[in-house]
Amino acid sequence: MEKMKTKKNKKGVRLGIGIILGTIVGYVTSNIQLWFVLGIAIGAALEYGSTNNKS
């Protein structure tokens, strides 16, 4: 019998990427407070969008 491979869902990866990118952009632009919060918002939107498309 052939076994089906399941893809494990990694929650929080897109959120982490948003936080990291927000921190990097904030450091470069010397405005970490703004970009850290924007990175969280963008990452959360990507997480919600990816889970919303699957159903």
N, C-alpha and C positions, 0 to 999 in steps of 0.2 A: 504494500500500500504506500501511496505517496503522501507524505506529511505536508500539511499546509503550514507555511511559515506566516506567523502573525507579526505585524509591525507593532512594536511597543510605543505607546504614546508618551512622549517626554513632555510633561507639563512644566511650564515655567521657562523653557529655553528662550522663547521669543521675548518674554518679559526681561530675562537676564541680558539679552542682547540689547534691548532698548535702554536698560539702565547703564550698561557699559558704554554704548555709543553716546548717550546723553552726558555721561561724565567726561568722556574724551572731548566732545564738542564744547562743553562748559569750561574745561581746563584751557582749551585753545583760545576761546573767546573771553576768558577771564570772567565768566558769569556762570559758575557752577550751580548756584542755587536755582536758577531758571531752567537750565538744561537738564539737571538731574530730575526735576519734576516732569519736564516734558518727555524725557526718556522713559519714565515710568508710565506716563499716559500713552505714549506710542506703543510701548511693549504690551500694555494691557489691551490696547485696541487690536494689535496683531494676534494676541492670544484669543480674544473673543471672536475675531473674524475667522480664525482657523478652526475653532470648535463649532462655530455657527454654520460653516460651509459643509461640514461632514454629515449633518443631519438632513 
